[in-house]
Each structure stands twice: as C-alpha cells, then as structure tokens.
Amino acid sequence: MRTKLVAGNWKMNGTRAQARELIDGIASGLGDSLPCDVAVCPAYVYLAEAAGALAGTGIDLGGQSI
C-alpha cells in the first residue's frame, strides 16, 4: 500500500513572520508521530526560510509552479 501524502500549497501575501508562524503551528500540531507524509509548499520567497523552519520536523518542503 502506498503512503498517503497531505500537502498544503498556500497562497498568501503575508509576511515572513506569518509564514514562520504557520509552519511552527503545523509542526506543533502534528507532533512527532506523523500518520502520513506531510509537505508544505509555500510561495517562492519563503522557500529558504521554510526549509530552515522545517529541519528536523519530518515535514517535507515543496515548491509552487509559476
């Protein structure tokens, strides 16, 4: 059986602080035991910061198409 994937592709025009707050909230809400693969796909301008925020969380990072 394939592992299920839940990915969030958000379209937000917020600030870097808001993006970080969203990532922190997702990570803390999921805890340590993930029932499926989880990924977030922020806007391009937040990719580098998101990668750092996701390190060690078990949450994958994806990018959006243009």
C-alpha positions as CSV (number, residue, x, y, z in Angstrom):
1,M,0.0,0.0,0.0
2,R,1.3,3.5,-0.8
3,T,1.9,6.0,1.9
4,K,-0.7,8.8,1.9
5,L,0.6,12.4,1.3
6,V,-1.1,15.5,2.7
7,A,0.4,18.7,1.2
8,G,-0.6,22.3,1.8
9,N,0.0,24.7,-1.1
10,W,-0.7,28.1,0.4
11,K,-1.4,31.3,-1.5
12,M,-0.6,34.0,1.0
13,N,0.7,37.5,0.6
14,G,1.7,37.8,4.2
15,T,5.0,38.5,5.9
16,R,7.9,36.2,6.6
17,A,6.8,36.2,10.3
18,Q,3.4,35.0,9.3
19,A,4.8,32.2,7.1
20,R,7.1,31.1,10.0
21,E,4.1,31.2,12.4
22,L,2.1,29.0,10.1
23,I,5.0,26.5,9.8
24,D,5.5,26.4,13.5
25,G,1.8,25.8,14.1
26,I,1.7,23.0,11.6
27,A,4.7,21.3,13.1
28,S,3.5,21.7,16.7
29,G,0.0,20.5,15.8
30,L,1.3,17.3,14.1
31,G,3.7,16.4,16.9
32,D,6.4,13.7,16.5
33,S,4.4,10.8,15.0
34,L,3.1,11.6,11.6
35,P,0.3,9.2,10.3
36,C,1.2,10.0,6.7
37,D,3.7,12.0,4.6
38,V,3.2,15.7,5.1
39,A,4.5,18.6,3.0
40,V,4.1,22.3,2.8
41,C,4.5,24.3,-0.4
42,P,5.0,28.0,0.4
43,A,5.5,30.8,-2.1
44,Y,8.9,31.1,-3.7
45,V,10.0,34.0,-1.5
46,Y,9.6,31.8,1.7
47,L,11.3,28.6,0.5
48,A,14.7,29.3,2.2
49,E,13.2,30.3,5.5
50,A,10.7,27.4,5.3
51,A,13.5,24.9,4.7
52,G,15.2,26.1,7.9
53,A,12.0,26.0,9.9
54,L,11.1,22.5,8.8
55,A,14.5,21.0,9.6
56,G,14.1,18.1,11.9
57,T,10.2,18.1,11.8
58,G,9.6,15.3,9.4
59,I,7.6,17.6,7.2
60,D,8.7,17.9,3.6
61,L,9.1,21.0,1.6
62,G,7.7,21.5,-1.9
63,G,7.6,24.4,-4.3
64,Q,4.8,26.0,-6.3
65,S,4.7,26.2,-10.0
66,I,4.6,29.6,-11.6
